[in-house]
């Protein structure tokens, strides 16, 4: 388990270019905190940013969201998805656009992979919608590895660390700690916390490589979301690269048990996702 020393963490992350929480999120939070949030005001706020509103409509009209009719206006999107879901989606999209600079990896490819995992989580959430809180899944999928671009923007040799981790079939946490005295899970947790994401999302980002976390929590939405994340990572690896995710064999049984799926159910899920993908 990662133990956070807040003083040490603050010292380390101060040298990174942590993206500032955008003003639009602060304004949206003020609207959401009202006793009776006004949907029209929230929709207007989002619609004023043409790029953001276009991206939202593109995402929710994708097959992964399973809408039975086309959504053409942000107000429709807010009413159908709900305030929590639209806030999570806006936050996730703004996060992607907040990382700028020369990185030692392709940020475009990184965000493509993150978006694929976010879409896979949404897809899984819709398939088992009675069990999983869909409103947090997309954000977790996109935010989980957001510490990686911070390391790639700061260290020219970080790509070598990722290559070494991939070739060994392990995550890069230990390698990052040895080389940089921090890791992408801690940095991602810091970003998520500074953007005031829900506590459960921050915790999942911090511990998303800790396989024991799946079995420490029982029956709550954090456990369901963690299982959905691991299932989504495997779906994307299978469909994009025809590989299994590195930790899949160790946790497959536990993940399917938490999600209430059989091996046959999951195979069908994989086939359906491949068709959409």
C-alpha positions as CSV (number, residue, x, y, z in Angstrom):
1,X,0.0,0.0,0.0
2,X,1.2,3.5,-0.8
3,X,1.7,5.6,2.3
4,X,1.4,9.3,1.7
5,X,3.7,11.6,3.6
6,X,2.0,14.9,2.8
7,X,5.0,17.0,3.6
8,X,7.3,14.9,1.4
9,X,4.6,14.8,-1.4
10,X,4.2,18.5,-1.4
11,X,7.9,19.0,-1.7
12,X,8.2,16.6,-4.6
13,X,5.2,17.7,-6.6
14,X,6.1,21.4,-6.3
15,X,8.7,20.7,-9.0
16,X,6.1,19.5,-11.5
17,X,3.9,21.5,-13.8
18,X,0.6,20.5,-12.1
19,X,-2.3,21.8,-14.3
20,X,-4.4,24.4,-12.6
21,X,-8.1,23.7,-12.1
22,X,-9.9,25.6,-14.9
23,X,-12.2,28.5,-14.0
24,X,-15.2,26.8,-15.7
25,X,-15.0,24.0,-13.1
26,X,-15.1,26.4,-10.2
27,X,-18.1,28.2,-11.8
28,X,-19.8,24.9,-12.4
29,X,-19.3,23.8,-8.8
30,X,-20.9,27.0,-7.5
31,X,-23.9,26.3,-9.7
32,X,-24.0,22.6,-8.5
33,X,-23.8,23.7,-4.9
34,X,-27.0,25.7,-5.1
35,X,-29.9,24.3,-3.2
36,X,-31.8,23.8,-6.5
37,X,-29.2,23.7,-9.3
38,X,-30.4,25.4,-12.5
39,X,-29.9,23.0,-15.4
40,X,-30.3,25.8,-17.9
41,X,-27.5,27.9,-16.3
42,X,-25.2,24.8,-16.2
43,X,-26.0,24.0,-19.8
44,X,-25.3,27.6,-20.9
45,X,-22.0,27.6,-19.0
46,X,-20.8,24.5,-20.9
47,X,-22.2,25.7,-24.2
48,X,-20.2,28.9,-24.1
49,X,-17.1,26.8,-24.7
50,X,-17.7,25.5,-28.2
51,X,-14.8,23.0,-28.2
52,X,-15.9,21.5,-24.8
53,X,-19.6,21.2,-25.7
54,X,-18.8,19.6,-29.1
55,X,-16.5,17.1,-27.4
56,X,-19.2,16.2,-24.9
57,X,-21.9,15.7,-27.6
58,X,-19.4,13.5,-29.6
59,X,-18.7,11.3,-26.6
60,X,-22.3,10.8,-25.4
61,X,-23.4,10.0,-28.9
62,X,-20.8,7.3,-29.3
63,X,-21.9,3.7,-29.1
64,X,-20.2,3.3,-25.7
65,X,-22.9,5.4,-24.0
66,X,-25.7,3.3,-25.6
67,X,-28.1,6.2,-26.2
68,X,-31.2,5.2,-28.1
69,X,-31.5,8.6,-29.7
70,X,-29.1,11.3,-30.8
71,X,-28.4,14.1,-28.4
72,X,-28.0,17.4,-30.2
73,X,-27.9,20.0,-27.4
74,X,-26.0,20.3,-24.1
75,X,-29.2,20.9,-22.1
76,X,-30.5,17.5,-23.4
77,X,-27.2,15.9,-22.3
78,X,-27.4,17.4,-18.8
79,X,-31.0,16.3,-18.4
80,X,-30.4,12.8,-19.6
81,X,-27.0,12.1,-18.0
82,X,-27.6,14.0,-14.7
83,X,-25.6,16.7,-13.0
84,X,-23.0,14.4,-11.5
85,X,-22.3,12.6,-14.8
86,X,-22.0,15.8,-16.8
87,X,-19.7,17.4,-14.2
88,X,-17.5,14.3,-14.4
89,X,-17.4,14.4,-18.2
90,X,-16.5,18.1,-18.3
91,X,-13.8,17.6,-15.7
92,X,-12.3,14.7,-17.6
93,X,-12.2,16.5,-20.9
94,X,-10.7,19.6,-19.4
95,X,-8.0,17.5,-17.8
96,X,-6.9,16.2,-21.2
97,X,-6.5,19.7,-22.6
98,X,-4.6,21.0,-19.6
99,X,-1.3,19.1,-20.2
100,X,0.8,21.1,-22.5
101,X,4.5,21.0,-23.4
102,X,7.3,18.9,-24.9
103,X,7.0,15.3,-23.5
104,X,9.3,12.4,-24.1
105,X,6.3,10.3,-25.0
106,X,3.4,10.9,-27.5
107,X,0.8,12.6,-25.4
108,X,-1.7,12.1,-28.2
109,X,-1.2,8.3,-28.0
110,X,-1.4,8.4,-24.2
111,X,-4.7,10.2,-24.2
112,X,-6.0,7.9,-26.9
113,X,-5.3,4.9,-24.6
114,X,-6.8,6.7,-21.6
115,X,-10.0,7.6,-23.6
116,X,-10.3,4.0,-24.7
117,X,-10.2,2.8,-21.1
118,X,-12.7,5.5,-20.1
119,X,-15.0,4.4,-22.9
120,X,-14.6,0.8,-21.9
121,X,-15.5,1.6,-18.3
122,X,-18.6,3.4,-19.5
123,X,-19.5,0.4,-21.7
124,X,-19.1,-2.0,-18.7
125,X,-21.1,0.3,-16.5
126,X,-24.0,0.4,-19.0
127,X,-23.9,-3.4,-19.2
128,X,-24.1,-3.8,-15.4
129,X,-25.8,-0.5,-14.8
130,X,-27.8,-1.8,-11.7
131,X,-24.5,-2.3,-9.9
132,X,-22.0,0.4,-10.9
133,X,-22.3,4.1,-10.5
134,X,-21.7,5.2,-14.1
135,X,-21.3,8.8,-13.2
136,X,-17.7,8.3,-11.9
137,X,-16.5,5.6,-14.3
138,X,-15.4,7.9,-17.2
139,X,-13.5,10.2,-14.9
140,X,-11.6,7.3,-13.3
141,X,-10.7,5.8,-16.7
142,X,-9.3,9.1,-17.9
143,X,-7.7,10.3,-14.7
144,X,-6.2,7.0,-13.5
145,X,-2.8,7.5,-15.2
146,X,-2.7,11.3,-15.4
147,X,0.6,11.3,-13.4
148,X,2.3,9.7,-16.5
149,X,2.3,12.8,-18.7
150,X,3.6,14.8,-15.7
151,X,6.6,12.5,-15.5
152,X,7.0,12.5,-19.3
153,X,7.0,16.3,-19.4
154,X,9.6,16.6,-16.7
155,X,12.0,13.8,-17.4
156,X,13.6,13.1,-20.8
157,X,14.4,9.5,-19.9
158,X,11.0,8.6,-18.6
159,X,10.1,6.7,-21.8
160,X,12.9,4.2,-21.0
161,X,11.2,3.5,-17.7
162,X,7.9,2.8,-19.4
163,X,9.7,0.5,-22.0
164,X,11.4,-1.4,-19.2
165,X,8.1,-1.8,-17.3
166,X,6.3,-3.0,-20.4
167,X,9.0,-5.5,-21.3
168,X,8.9,-7.0,-17.8
169,X,5.1,-7.1,-17.8
170,X,4.9,-5.1,-14.6
171,X,3.6,-1.6,-13.7
172,X,6.2,1.2,-13.5
173,X,5.5,2.2,-9.9
174,X,8.7,0.7,-8.3
175,X,10.9,1.8,-11.2
176,X,9.6,5.4,-10.9
177,X,10.1,5.5,-7.2
178,X,13.7,4.3,-7.5
179,X,14.5,6.8,-10.3
180,X,12.4,9.9,-9.4
181,X,11.4,9.4,-5.7
182,X,7.8,9.6,-6.7
183,X,5.4,7.7,-9.0
184,X,2.5,8.4,-11.4
185,X,-0.1,7.1,-8.9
186,X,0.9,9.7,-6.3
187,X,1.1,12.4,-8.9
188,X,-2.3,11.5,-10.3
189,X,-3.8,11.5,-6.8
190,X,-2.4,15.0,-6.3
191,X,-3.9,16.3,-9.5
192,X,-7.3,14.7,-8.8
193,X,-7.3,16.1,-5.2
194,X,-6.3,19.6,-6.4
195,X,-9.1,19.5,-8.9
196,X,-11.4,18.5,-6.0
197,X,-12.6,15.2,-7.5
198,X,-14.6,13.0,-5.2
199,X,-12.6,11.2,-2.5
200,X,-13.4,7.7,-4.0
201,X,-11.9,8.7,-7.3
202,X,-8.7,10.1,-5.7
203,X,-8.3,6.9,-3.7
204,X,-8.7,4.7,-6.8
205,X,-6.1,6.7,-8.7
206,X,-3.7,6.4,-5.8
207,X,-4.2,2.6,-5.5
208,X,-5.0,1.5,-9.0
209,X,-2.0,-0.7,-9.2
210,X,-2.6,-2.4,-5.8
211,X,-4.2,-5.7,-6.6
212,X,-5.0,-6.3,-2.9
213,X,-7.3,-3.2,-3.0
214,X,-9.8,-5.3,-4.9
215,X,-10.2,-7.6,-1.9
216,X,-9.9,-5.1,0.9
217,X,-13.1,-3.4,0.2
218,X,-16.4,-5.1,0.1
219,X,-19.6,-4.5,-1.8
220,X,-19.3,-0.7,-2.1
221,X,-19.0,1.5,-5.2
222,X,-15.2,1.8,-4.8
223,X,-14.8,-1.9,-5.2
224,X,-17.2,-2.0,-8.1
225,X,-15.4,0.8,-9.8
226,X,-12.0,-0.8,-9.2
227,X,-13.2,-4.0,-10.7
228,X,-14.7,-2.2,-13.7
229,X,-11.3,-0.4,-14.2
230,X,-9.4,-3.7,-14.3
231,X,-11.9,-5.2,-16.6
232,X,-11.8,-2.2,-18.9
233,X,-8.0,-2.2,-19.0
234,X,-8.1,-5.9,-20.1
235,X,-10.8,-5.2,-22.7
236,X,-8.7,-2.4,-24.3
237,X,-5.5,-4.6,-24.3
238,X,-7.4,-7.5,-25.9
239,X,-9.1,-5.4,-28.6
240,X,-6.2,-3.0,-29.4
241,X,-3.2,-5.2,-29.0
242,X,-4.5,-8.8,-28.7
243,X,-2.8,-9.1,-25.3
244,X,-4.0,-9.6,-21.8
245,X,-3.4,-6.8,-19.3
246,X,-0.4,-7.7,-17.1
247,X,-2.3,-8.4,-13.9
248,X,-5.4,-10.0,-15.5
249,X,-4.7,-13.6,-14.7
250,X,-4.1,-12.8,-11.0
251,X,-7.3,-10.9,-10.5
252,X,-9.7,-12.2,-13.2
253,X,-11.7,-14.4,-10.8
254,X,-12.0,-11.6,-8.2
255,X,-13.0,-9.0,-10.8
256,X,-15.7,-11.1,-12.4
257,X,-17.0,-12.1,-9.0
258,X,-17.3,-8.4,-7.9
259,X,-19.1,-7.5,-11.2
260,X,-21.4,-10.5,-11.0
261,X,-20.2,-11.9,-14.4
262,X,-19.3,-15.4,-15.5
263,X,-16.4,-16.1,-17.8
264,X,-18.9,-16.6,-20.6
265,X,-20.6,-13.2,-19.8
266,X,-17.2,-11.5,-20.0
267,X,-16.4,-13.2,-23.3
268,X,-19.6,-11.9,-24.7
269,X,-18.8,-8.4,-23.3
270,X,-15.4,-8.5,-25.0
271,X,-17.0,-9.5,-28.3
272,X,-19.6,-6.7,-28.1
273,X,-16.9,-4.1,-27.2
274,X,-14.7,-5.3,-30.1
275,X,-17.6,-4.7,-32.5
276,X,-18.1,-1.1,-31.2
277,X,-14.4,-0.4,-31.1
